[in-house]
Amino acid sequence: MRSLLHASFDPACRFVRLMLAEKGLVARQVETGPGDETLAAHNPAQTVPVLIDEPPTGGEIAIAPAAAIAEYLEEAYRDPPLMPATSAGRAEARRLFHWFDGKFDAEVNALIVRKRIAGGGTGRRWGEPEPIRETADALAWHLDYLSYLVERRAFLAGDRLTIADLAGAAHLSVNDYFGLVPWADFPDVRQWYARLKSRPSMRPLLADRIDGTAPAPAYADLDF
Amino acid sequence: MRSLLHASFDPACRFVRLMLAEKGLVARQVETGPGDETLAAHNPAQTVPVLIDEPPTGGEIAIAPAAAIAEYLEEAYRDPPLMPATSAGRAEARRLFHWFDGKFDAEVNALIVRKRIAGGGTGRRWGEPEPIRETADALAWHLDYLSYLVERRAFLAGDRLTIADLAGAAHLSVNDYFGLVPWADFPDVRQWYARLKSRPSMRPLLADRIDGTAPAPAYADLDF
């Protein structure tokens, strides 16, 4: 059957889980990481996520990275569409997907989140301070940009749910687990995220836990 | 008319120039970089490349980053196709595009090439040594993987030219300008690159020069 090689708190993996759920596609989820032979066999780059699909046309396809999985799922399982129909709409949805997958990941996640999830806990040496202030500043800059978008649009890329929203929710959810997101300062983004959080596709993500690290109090709370 | 905001020696920009040329699409090429208002207006992430197209359906669309431009061009200008027709073929072409765009860029270009092209010259402080050995090791590892592919296939992703080859040629060409690629050790990759280098789409790239830095002797030589 279809399976997803993933890591529960990797934002790109969360994005793919959301996309699968929104399209009503079931996948066996296999937690994995660097050094895993199954991962290396299916993705020479040894990164997660990797989707191993058995398409209706037969055979087995391994797809990576997340950007390629998004294009594949949109081509192979059109209904419901998670990209707009127009060229301009698609360009906007893809631009924002890459905004999170590239820029947000490098400017925000790299500071704290990626170290904590890699370490399975805090992921830092005893006594080593975390860049709390830098992360807060970087997050505030991004939340400010997201505010600009959601003040003008119902969803990030326009008037319908797209891969841009799923990428945004995936990335913010991991930061939110660690209580890093200053929701009170960005009410419009909070309202957008509350709508995303209420979708059934988000439920499994909100149930994930990291051993030894409890989520921030409002992490799974739909009225945060 | 159609225009491309780019930087001549940025590998992702070179990829888009190759893709446009292979599809027979003319674009006004505008050299740009961070801080440019035109760039900021068309791409809030302020990265290059940005393609500003006037599609047959009317209007103007700004598309970024390179991965989104590749998908856009393939959808809007199908002929000649630069992605395979099958899901598996497309997944493989995209996987290898992202191999260069993400992994190769972080593991190879980040060491020397990105610093030199950002600095418009050597891009390093006087006396600061360059990571020559690390770059050679990283490049050798990647060339070894490319050898594995081209021993089995006419082109990187299969039996036809795809975005994977164009991404590979774009990234290797910049390293080649600086004489970093040990072609003699990887004859199969050299043979593949010689075929790519002979395509008309490569000619403008091979004519580019960086002020104050001459290319390696065989950079533009088709029989290197």
Interface residues (C-beta under 8 A of the other chain):
Chain A: N43 P44 A45 T47 P55 T57 G59 I61 A62 I63 A64 P65 A67 A68 E71 Y72 E75 A76 S87 A88 R90 A91 R94 R95 H98 W99 G102 K103 Y145
Chain B: N43 P44 A45 T47 P55 T57 G59 I61 A62 I63 A64 P65 A67 A68 E71 Y72 E75 A76 S87 A88 R90 A91 R94 R95 H98 W99 G102 K103 Y145
